[in-house]
């Protein structure tokens, strides 16, 4: 497999630093890094971005994630490994990633559950991580970035 081109964020010199600054900001929102990595991994799985699934699993391992949890993140509802806060973050991730799947893309039930576990700053960090991950998924999938190839 070969990429169609470099990642667009690498080609336009001002794009990548801006995106990385948003990523840095998400890490200052009070959400545990492991949770942010699970959010990234789940959105990437949904979007079928092999580059981000591969990189996300590696980053999650570096953040201290266990193999059991990484293997189960795609089936988090049925797996016993996740806290209520992590489940709320993963539900929010799925809803905000699959916007066209329902008339009310992020129903109050999902929002309210996330809001029980995260304050406004934490919710902002989660939403930014979900949005940024979806952006990276679209950049990488469109240009067919190769999993494991790195930047």
DRENDO-1510 file (C-alpha; in Angstrom, 1 decimal, always signed):
<recs>
REC; n; res; u; v; w
REC; 1; UNK; +0.0; +0.0; +0.0 .
REC; 2; UNK; +1.2; +3.5; -0.8 .
REC; 3; UNK; -0.1; +6.9; +0.3 .
REC; 4; UNK; -1.6; +9.0; -2.5 .
REC; 5; UNK; +0.3; +12.0; -1.1 .
REC; 6; UNK; +1.7; +13.3; +2.1 .
REC; 7; UNK; -0.8; +14.2; +4.8 .
REC; 8; UNK; -2.2; +17.6; +3.8 .
REC; 9; UNK; -1.4; +19.0; +7.2 .
REC; 10; UNK; +2.3; +18.5; +6.3 .
REC; 11; UNK; +2.0; +20.1; +2.9 .
REC; 12; UNK; +0.6; +23.4; +4.1 .
REC; 13; UNK; +3.2; +24.6; +6.6 .
REC; 14; UNK; +0.9; +26.5; +8.9 .
REC; 15; UNK; -1.7; +23.7; +9.3 .
REC; 16; UNK; +0.2; +21.1; +11.3 .
REC; 17; UNK; +1.4; +23.4; +14.1 .
REC; 18; UNK; -2.2; +24.7; +14.5 .
REC; 19; UNK; -3.6; +21.2; +14.7 .
REC; 20; UNK; -1.0; +20.2; +17.2 .
REC; 21; UNK; -1.8; +23.2; +19.3 .
REC; 22; UNK; -5.4; +22.1; +19.5 .
REC; 23; UNK; -4.2; +18.7; +20.6 .
REC; 24; UNK; -2.0; +20.2; +23.3 .
REC; 25; UNK; -5.0; +22.2; +24.5 .
REC; 26; UNK; -7.1; +19.1; +24.8 .
REC; 27; UNK; -4.5; +17.6; +27.2 .
REC; 28; UNK; -5.0; +20.5; +29.5 .
REC; 29; UNK; -8.7; +20.0; +29.9 .
REC; 30; UNK; -8.6; +17.7; +32.9 .
REC; 31; UNK; -9.5; +14.5; +31.1 .
REC; 32; UNK; -7.1; +11.7; +31.8 .
REC; 33; UNK; -4.8; +11.1; +28.9 .
REC; 34; UNK; -5.8; +7.4; +28.7 .
REC; 35; UNK; -9.4; +8.5; +28.2 .
REC; 36; UNK; -8.4; +10.9; +25.4 .
REC; 37; UNK; -6.5; +8.1; +23.8 .
REC; 38; UNK; -9.5; +5.8; +24.0 .
REC; 39; UNK; -11.7; +8.5; +22.4 .
REC; 40; UNK; -9.1; +8.9; +19.6 .
REC; 41; UNK; -9.0; +5.1; +19.1 .
REC; 42; UNK; -12.7; +4.6; +19.0 .
REC; 43; UNK; -13.4; +7.4; +16.6 .
REC; 44; UNK; -10.6; +6.1; +14.4 .
REC; 45; UNK; -12.1; +2.6; +14.4 .
REC; 46; UNK; -15.5; +4.0; +13.4 .
REC; 47; UNK; -14.0; +6.0; +10.6 .
REC; 48; UNK; -11.9; +3.1; +9.4 .
REC; 49; UNK; -8.7; +5.1; +9.5 .
REC; 50; UNK; -6.0; +2.4; +9.8 .
REC; 51; UNK; -3.2; +5.0; +10.2 .
REC; 52; UNK; -5.0; +6.5; +13.3 .
REC; 53; UNK; -6.1; +3.2; +14.7 .
REC; 54; UNK; -2.5; +2.0; +14.6 .
REC; 55; UNK; -1.0; +5.2; +16.0 .
REC; 56; UNK; -3.8; +5.5; +18.5 .
REC; 57; UNK; -3.3; +2.0; +19.9 .
REC; 58; UNK; +0.5; +2.7; +20.2 .
REC; 59; UNK; -0.1; +6.1; +21.9 .
REC; 60; UNK; -2.6; +4.5; +24.3 .
REC; 61; UNK; -0.1; +1.9; +25.2 .
REC; 62; UNK; +2.5; +4.6; +25.9 .
REC; 63; UNK; -0.1; +6.3; +28.2 .
REC; 64; UNK; -0.4; +3.1; +30.2 .
REC; 65; UNK; -3.4; +1.4; +28.5 .
REC; 66; UNK; -3.7; -2.4; +28.9 .
REC; 67; UNK; -4.0; -4.8; +26.1 .
REC; 68; UNK; -7.3; -6.0; +27.4 .
REC; 69; UNK; -8.8; -2.5; +27.3 .
REC; 70; UNK; -7.4; -1.8; +23.8 .
REC; 71; UNK; -8.7; -5.1; +22.5 .
REC; 72; UNK; -12.2; -4.4; +23.9 .
REC; 73; UNK; -12.6; -0.7; +23.0 .
REC; 74; UNK; -14.6; -1.5; +19.9 .
REC; 75; UNK; -17.0; -3.4; +22.1 .
REC; 76; UNK; -16.8; -1.2; +25.2 .
REC; 77; UNK; -20.5; -1.5; +26.0 .
REC; 78; UNK; -20.2; -5.3; +26.7 .
REC; 79; UNK; -16.7; -5.2; +28.2 .
REC; 80; UNK; -16.2; -4.9; +32.0 .
REC; 81; UNK; -12.9; -2.9; +31.7 .
REC; 82; UNK; -14.2; +0.7; +31.5 .
REC; 83; UNK; -15.3; +3.1; +34.1 .
REC; 84; UNK; -18.6; +5.0; +34.0 .
REC; 85; UNK; -16.7; +8.1; +33.0 .
REC; 86; UNK; -14.9; +6.4; +30.2 .
REC; 87; UNK; -18.2; +4.8; +29.0 .
REC; 88; UNK; -19.7; +8.3; +28.9 .
REC; 89; UNK; -16.7; +9.6; +26.9 .
REC; 90; UNK; -16.9; +6.7; +24.4 .
REC; 91; UNK; -20.7; +7.2; +24.0 .
REC; 92; UNK; -20.2; +10.9; +23.3 .
REC; 93; UNK; -17.4; +9.9; +20.8 .
REC; 94; UNK; -19.6; +7.6; +18.9 .
REC; 95; UNK; -22.5; +10.0; +18.7 .
REC; 96; UNK; -20.3; +13.0; +17.7 .
REC; 97; UNK; -18.6; +10.8; +15.1 .
REC; 98; UNK; -21.7; +9.3; +13.6 .
REC; 99; UNK; -23.6; +12.6; +13.2 .
REC; 100; UNK; -25.8; +11.4; +10.3 .
REC; 101; UNK; -27.0; +8.2; +12.0 .
REC; 102; UNK; -29.9; +9.8; +13.9 .
REC; 103; UNK; -32.1; +12.8; +13.7 .
REC; 104; UNK; -30.7; +14.1; +17.1 .
REC; 105; UNK; -27.0; +13.3; +16.6 .
REC; 106; UNK; -26.0; +13.8; +20.2 .
REC; 107; UNK; -29.2; +13.1; +22.3 .
REC; 108; UNK; -29.6; +14.6; +25.8 .
REC; 109; UNK; -29.2; +11.2; +27.3 .
REC; 110; UNK; -25.6; +10.9; +26.0 .
REC; 111; UNK; -24.8; +14.5; +26.7 .
REC; 112; UNK; -26.2; +14.4; +30.2 .
REC; 113; UNK; -24.3; +11.3; +31.1 .
REC; 114; UNK; -21.0; +12.8; +29.9 .
REC; 115; UNK; -21.8; +16.0; +31.8 .
REC; 116; UNK; -22.2; +13.9; +35.0 .
REC; 117; UNK; -18.6; +12.9; +34.7 .
REC; 118; UNK; -16.8; +15.9; +33.2 .
REC; 119; UNK; -17.0; +19.6; +33.9 .
REC; 120; UNK; -17.3; +22.2; +31.1 .
REC; 121; UNK; -13.5; +22.2; +30.6 .
REC; 122; UNK; -13.4; +18.4; +30.4 .
REC; 123; UNK; -16.3; +18.3; +28.0 .
REC; 124; UNK; -14.6; +20.9; +25.8 .
REC; 125; UNK; -11.4; +18.7; +25.8 .
REC; 126; UNK; -13.4; +15.7; +24.8 .
REC; 127; UNK; -15.3; +17.5; +22.0 .
REC; 128; UNK; -12.1; +19.0; +20.7 .
REC; 129; UNK; -10.4; +15.6; +20.8 .
REC; 130; UNK; -13.4; +14.0; +19.0 .
REC; 131; UNK; -13.4; +16.7; +16.3 .
REC; 132; UNK; -9.7; +16.7; +15.8 .
REC; 133; UNK; -9.6; +12.9; +15.6 .
REC; 134; UNK; -12.4; +13.0; +13.0 .
REC; 135; UNK; -10.4; +15.6; +11.0 .
REC; 136; UNK; -7.2; +13.5; +11.1 .
REC; 137; UNK; -9.2; +10.4; +10.1 .
REC; 138; UNK; -10.5; +12.2; +7.1 .
REC; 139; UNK; -7.1; +13.6; +6.1 .
REC; 140; UNK; -5.5; +10.2; +6.5 .
REC; 141; UNK; -8.2; +8.0; +5.0 .
REC; 142; UNK; -8.6; +10.3; +1.9 .
REC; 143; UNK; -4.9; +10.3; +1.2 .
REC; 144; UNK; -4.5; +6.6; +2.2 .
REC; 145; UNK; -1.8; +7.1; +4.8 .
REC; 146; UNK; -0.2; +3.8; +5.5 .
REC; 147; UNK; -0.6; +2.4; +9.0 .
REC; 148; UNK; +2.7; +2.1; +10.8 .
REC; 149; UNK; +4.5; +4.4; +8.4 .
REC; 150; UNK; +4.6; +7.3; +10.9 .
REC; 151; UNK; +5.0; +10.9; +9.8 .
</recs>
